Amino acid sequence: MLNVAVIDDDILTLRIFKDNLEHFGYPCKTFNNYVTALKEIKNYDVIILDYHLGRIKGKDIIKDIKSANENVFIIMISGYMIQNIINKELKETLYSFHTKPVDFDKLKLELDAIAISLKEASQ
């Protein structure tokens, strides 16, 4: 089973993600503090990470996430347009990027693809 964590500083966003992902059958843990999340990163296959986390930017903690779990898939979310945020380095690191409001049907397809990929890799 694919384990998903969502890191966002907005409690409502976390609740929406948790409800939708669990409805799709994916266990989901939410974190509104990236320091706490980093302690548990190794337990997750997918991290859904907000670009803005209060005073820190999600892109600035990607290296920490990858150091803790180099195989984790990172999906970034933001209320800002992708063209203004994603540079070459991020494109190579992220699995995907979604602007808010997130299209949960599209996100489900991506999570399904990740789950299949991980299942095939473990066989």
Backbone as JSON, one array per atom type, in Angstrom:
{
  "sequence": "MLNVAVIDDDILTLRIFKDNLEHFGYPCKTFNNYVTALKEIKNYDVIILDYHLGRIKGKDIIKDIKSANENVFIIMISGYMIQNIINKELKETLYSFHTKPVDFDKLKLELDAIAISLKEASQ",
  "N": [[0.85, -1.18, 0.0], [0.5, 2.2, -0.78], [2.02, 4.78, 0.97], [1.25, 7.97, 2.0], [2.21, 11.31, 2.69], [1.27, 14.58, 3.6], [2.43, 17.83, 3.54], [1.77, 20.9, 4.7], [1.09, 24.26, 5.62], [-1.45, 25.07, 6.04], [-4.31, 24.29, 7.68], [-6.91, 23.66, 6.75], [-6.42, 22.93, 4.08], [-4.89, 20.63, 4.55], [-6.82, 18.96, 5.7], [-8.62, 18.67, 3.56], [-6.99, 17.33, 1.69], [-6.42, 14.96, 3.14], [-9.02, 13.84, 3.45], [-9.76, 13.43, 0.72], [-7.66, 11.76, -0.3], [-7.8, 9.51, 1.38], [-10.35, 8.71, 0.72], [-9.83, 7.78, -1.82], [-8.48, 5.54, -1.15], [-5.89, 5.66, -0.2], [-3.72, 5.64, 2.48], [-3.12, 8.41, 4.56], [-1.1, 10.79, 6.08], [-0.98, 13.86, 7.74], [0.9, 16.88, 8.02], [1.54, 19.92, 9.6], [3.85, 21.08, 10.1], [7.04, 21.13, 9.01], [9.38, 20.24, 10.23], [8.63, 18.3, 12.08], [7.55, 16.5, 10.26], [9.82, 15.74, 8.8], [11.11, 14.01, 10.53], [9.72, 11.69, 10.18], [9.83, 11.02, 7.53], [11.01, 8.8, 6.24], [9.1, 6.84, 6.35], [7.33, 7.08, 4.27], [6.07, 6.85, 0.92], [5.29, 8.77, -0.86], [5.44, 12.26, -0.85], [3.49, 15.02, -0.48], [3.91, 18.28, -0.98], [3.67, 21.58, 0.09], [4.45, 24.62, -1.58], [4.82, 27.05, -0.23], [5.55, 27.33, 3.08], [4.82, 28.87, 5.5], [7.37, 30.8, 6.74], [9.32, 29.49, 5.38], [10.24, 28.0, 2.26], [8.86, 25.3, 0.44], [10.48, 24.25, -1.54], [12.96, 24.64, -0.5], [13.35, 22.68, 1.39], [13.45, 20.31, 0.12], [15.9, 18.98, -0.36], [16.51, 18.12, 2.22], [14.4, 16.35, 2.61], [14.93, 14.44, 0.61], [17.4, 13.56, 1.54], [16.68, 12.22, 3.83], [15.03, 10.27, 2.77], [15.73, 8.96, -0.01], [14.33, 7.74, -2.07], [11.76, 8.68, -2.14], [8.81, 9.95, -3.64], [8.1, 13.19, -4.71], [5.54, 15.46, -4.74], [4.68, 18.63, -5.57], [2.7, 21.34, -4.43], [0.94, 24.4, -5.01], [-0.44, 27.68, -4.68], [0.34, 29.35, -6.61], [1.18, 30.01, -10.04], [2.72, 27.54, -12.08], [4.74, 28.28, -13.92], [6.0, 30.41, -12.75], [7.44, 29.35, -10.69], [8.73, 26.8, -10.96], [11.89, 25.63, -11.65], [14.7, 24.35, -13.54], [16.13, 22.58, -11.85], [14.19, 21.88, -9.91], [12.31, 20.64, -11.57], [13.64, 18.3, -12.2], [13.7, 17.05, -9.77], [11.13, 16.85, -8.69], [8.18, 14.82, -8.82], [5.76, 15.69, -9.8], [3.81, 18.73, -10.25], [1.26, 20.68, -8.87], [-1.2, 23.17, -9.17], [-3.15, 25.01, -6.82], [-6.68, 25.35, -6.76], [-6.36, 21.86, -6.27], [-6.65, 19.33, -8.72], [-8.12, 16.58, -7.89], [-8.78, 14.18, -9.13], [-6.87, 13.95, -11.15], [-4.59, 13.89, -9.54], [-5.05, 11.47, -8.22], [-4.71, 9.66, -10.36], [-1.96, 9.96, -10.77], [-0.96, 9.04, -8.3], [-1.85, 6.41, -8.43], [-0.27, 5.53, -10.58], [2.29, 5.74, -9.46], [2.05, 3.87, -7.39], [1.77, 1.51, -8.89], [4.25, 1.48, -10.19], [6.01, 1.2, -7.99], [5.19, -1.26, -7.03], [5.84, -2.95, -9.18], [8.6, -2.6, -9.16], [9.32, -3.86, -6.83], [8.99, -6.52, -7.33]],
  "CA": [[0.0, 0.0, 0.0], [1.22, 3.46, -0.91], [1.88, 5.66, 2.13], [1.34, 9.36, 1.54], [2.22, 12.38, 3.69], [1.03, 15.92, 3.06], [3.03, 18.88, 4.38], [1.21, 22.21, 4.34], [0.85, 25.03, 6.84], [-2.87, 25.41, 6.09], [-5.05, 23.16, 8.27], [-8.02, 23.29, 5.86], [-5.83, 22.2, 2.95], [-4.53, 19.3, 5.04], [-8.06, 18.18, 5.88], [-9.13, 18.36, 2.22], [-6.14, 16.28, 1.13], [-6.63, 13.71, 3.88], [-10.33, 13.3, 3.07], [-9.74, 12.96, -0.67], [-6.73, 10.64, -0.49], [-8.34, 8.34, 2.05], [-11.48, 8.28, -0.11], [-9.24, 7.02, -2.93], [-7.87, 4.33, -0.61], [-4.49, 5.87, 0.16], [-3.51, 6.15, 3.83], [-2.52, 9.74, 4.46], [-0.8, 11.51, 7.31], [-0.78, 15.27, 7.45], [1.82, 17.62, 8.88], [1.56, 21.36, 9.36], [5.18, 21.49, 10.53], [7.95, 20.31, 8.23], [10.39, 19.66, 11.11], [8.02, 17.06, 12.56], [7.41, 15.61, 9.1], [11.14, 15.21, 8.42], [11.43, 12.9, 11.43], [9.0, 10.49, 9.76], [9.86, 10.94, 6.06], [11.39, 7.47, 5.77], [7.92, 5.98, 6.37], [6.4, 7.44, 3.21], [6.42, 6.66, -0.49], [4.97, 10.01, -1.56], [5.28, 13.48, -0.05], [2.83, 16.14, -1.16], [4.58, 19.38, -0.28], [3.29, 22.94, -0.31], [5.58, 25.47, -1.93], [4.98, 28.03, 0.84], [5.3, 26.79, 4.42], [5.13, 29.97, 6.41], [8.57, 31.56, 6.39], [10.23, 28.67, 4.57], [9.66, 27.52, 1.01], [8.95, 23.87, 0.28], [11.62, 23.9, -2.4], [14.18, 24.71, 0.3], [13.5, 21.5, 2.24], [13.48, 19.1, -0.71], [17.17, 18.27, -0.12], [16.37, 17.43, 3.51], [13.49, 15.22, 2.39], [15.65, 13.42, -0.16], [18.45, 13.0, 2.4], [16.02, 11.29, 4.75], [14.41, 9.19, 2.0], [16.11, 9.28, -1.39], [13.41, 7.12, -3.03], [10.42, 9.23, -2.01], [8.27, 10.76, -4.74], [7.64, 14.48, -4.19], [4.57, 16.2, -5.54], [4.58, 19.96, -4.99], [1.46, 22.07, -4.66], [1.05, 25.83, -4.74], [-1.47, 28.57, -5.19], [0.96, 30.16, -7.65], [1.33, 29.35, -11.33], [3.92, 26.74, -12.23], [5.78, 28.97, -14.69], [6.69, 31.35, -11.87], [8.08, 28.66, -9.58], [9.53, 25.62, -11.27], [13.1, 25.8, -12.44], [15.23, 23.07, -14.04], [16.47, 21.71, -10.72], [12.96, 21.35, -9.33], [11.69, 19.73, -12.53], [14.34, 17.03, -12.11], [13.5, 16.48, -8.44], [9.71, 16.61, -8.42], [7.4, 13.91, -9.67], [4.81, 16.56, -10.49], [3.47, 19.99, -9.62], [-0.16, 21.02, -9.02], [-1.64, 24.44, -8.61], [-4.39, 24.94, -6.05], [-7.18, 24.12, -6.17], [-5.82, 20.65, -6.89], [-7.55, 18.4, -9.41], [-7.87, 15.33, -7.18], [-8.85, 13.05, -10.06], [-5.54, 13.88, -11.77], [-3.67, 13.45, -8.49], [-5.28, 10.03, -8.02], [-4.06, 8.94, -11.45], [-0.53, 9.98, -10.5], [-0.7, 8.14, -7.18], [-2.02, 5.05, -8.96], [0.92, 5.22, -11.39], [3.4, 5.54, -8.52], [1.81, 2.59, -6.72], [2.09, 0.44, -9.86], [5.7, 1.52, -10.38], [6.65, 0.64, -6.8], [4.85, -2.69, -6.98], [6.66, -3.62, -10.21], [10.01, -2.54, -8.74], [9.55, -4.78, -5.72], [8.82, -7.91, -7.78]],
  "C": [[0.89, 1.24, 0.0], [0.96, 4.33, 0.33], [2.19, 7.09, 1.7], [1.35, 10.3, 2.75], [2.01, 13.7, 2.97], [1.6, 16.92, 4.06], [2.54, 20.23, 3.87], [0.96, 22.96, 5.64], [-0.61, 25.43, 7.0], [-3.68, 24.18, 6.53], [-6.2, 22.71, 7.36], [-7.51, 22.5, 4.66], [-5.47, 20.78, 3.37], [-5.76, 18.41, 5.18], [-8.63, 17.76, 4.52], [-8.31, 17.23, 1.58], [-6.39, 14.95, 1.82], [-7.95, 13.06, 3.48], [-10.32, 12.7, 1.67], [-8.85, 11.73, -0.85], [-7.24, 9.38, 0.19], [-9.58, 7.82, 1.32], [-10.99, 7.44, -1.29], [-8.55, 5.74, -2.46], [-6.41, 4.44, -0.25], [-4.39, 6.39, 1.59], [-2.73, 7.48, 3.74], [-2.3, 10.31, 5.85], [-0.5, 12.95, 6.93], [0.13, 15.91, 8.5], [1.69, 19.1, 8.57], [2.9, 21.95, 9.8], [6.19, 20.58, 9.84], [9.02, 19.65, 9.1], [9.88, 18.32, 11.65], [7.93, 16.05, 11.42], [8.75, 14.97, 8.74], [11.55, 14.02, 9.29], [10.8, 11.59, 10.98], [9.07, 10.23, 8.26], [10.15, 9.53, 5.56], [10.21, 6.51, 5.7], [6.99, 6.17, 5.19], [6.97, 7.2, 1.82], [6.27, 7.95, -1.27], [4.82, 11.13, -0.53], [4.61, 14.51, -0.94], [3.2, 17.37, -0.34], [4.11, 20.72, -0.82], [4.54, 23.75, -0.6], [5.88, 26.49, -0.83], [4.59, 27.41, 2.17], [5.65, 27.86, 5.44], [6.34, 30.73, 5.91], [9.54, 30.76, 5.51], [9.49, 28.22, 3.3], [9.88, 26.01, 0.93], [10.16, 23.46, -0.53], [12.92, 23.89, -1.61], [14.38, 23.5, 1.21], [13.53, 20.21, 1.44], [14.77, 18.31, -0.49], [17.11, 17.51, 1.2], [15.47, 16.2, 3.38], [14.22, 14.1, 1.68], [16.8, 12.8, 0.64], [17.88, 11.96, 3.35], [15.43, 10.08, 4.03], [14.63, 9.47, 0.52], [15.14, 8.73, -2.43], [12.0, 7.7, -3.0], [10.06, 10.05, -3.26], [7.73, 12.04, -4.13], [6.72, 15.13, -5.21], [4.4, 17.55, -4.85], [3.25, 20.59, -5.37], [1.68, 23.53, -4.33], [-0.15, 26.57, -5.3], [-0.95, 29.45, -6.31], [1.13, 29.34, -8.93], [2.69, 28.67, -11.45], [5.04, 27.49, -12.94], [6.6, 29.91, -13.8], [7.56, 30.66, -10.83], [9.09, 27.61, -10.01], [10.72, 25.96, -12.15], [13.6, 24.4, -12.84], [15.51, 22.09, -12.9], [15.23, 21.08, -10.11], [12.29, 20.36, -10.28], [12.33, 18.35, -12.45], [14.08, 16.31, -10.79], [12.06, 16.08, -8.18], [9.12, 15.57, -9.35], [6.4, 14.73, -10.47], [4.56, 17.82, -9.65], [2.0, 20.27, -9.9], [-0.42, 22.4, -8.45], [-2.95, 24.22, -7.87], [-5.46, 25.76, -6.78], [-6.73, 22.9, -6.98], [-6.93, 19.84, -7.53], [-7.28, 17.02, -8.81], [-8.0, 14.1, -8.07], [-7.49, 12.87, -10.76], [-4.51, 13.39, -10.76], [-3.83, 11.95, -8.23], [-4.61, 9.21, -9.11], [-2.54, 8.87, -11.24], [-0.17, 9.03, -9.36], [-0.85, 6.68, -7.6], [-0.79, 4.63, -9.76], [2.13, 4.97, -10.5], [3.26, 4.18, -7.83], [2.16, 1.42, -7.63], [3.59, 0.35, -10.04], [6.43, 0.88, -9.19], [6.38, -0.86, -6.67], [5.7, -3.47, -7.96], [8.12, -3.65, -9.8], [10.32, -3.54, -7.64], [9.44, -6.25, -6.12], [10.05, -8.46, -8.4]]
}
